[in-house]
Amino acid sequence: QVRLVESGGGLVEAGGSLRLSCAASGSIFSINAMGWYRQPPGKQRELVATITSGGTTDYADSVKGRFTISRDNTKNTVYLQMNSLKPEETAVYYCNLDHKTRIARYSSWGQGTQVTVSS
């Protein structure tokens, strides 16, 4: 069983910064990628950023230049540095782990951390 523990959410004023962390533990054989998604109130979950085990990153267009995803492979931890936050980025932010065994591929999710950006 895989466990993802997120931290770092909170309340911040528009233009401010937050850093999210997500630590993965449990039965992890091989990691393809880790990432962050968010779900604003009343909307669907959307991709924010991902990073592969090799360090290749991908970002939603709306966050490019403001958010930075990074990871510590030795700790199975992924980070999301969020700068210049906007009120419309208020959402629950979820960590995702894309991992596999020799016979199957899995997608695991954290419980989510609330980010509220005040105007």
Buried (B, 14 or more C-beta within 10 A) or exposed (E): EBBBBBEBBEEBEEEBEBBBBBBBEEEBEEBBBBBBBBBBEEEEBEBBBBBBBEEEBBBBEEBEEBBBBBBEEEEBBBBBBBBEBBEEBBBBBBBBBBBEEEEEEBEBBBEBBEBBBEE
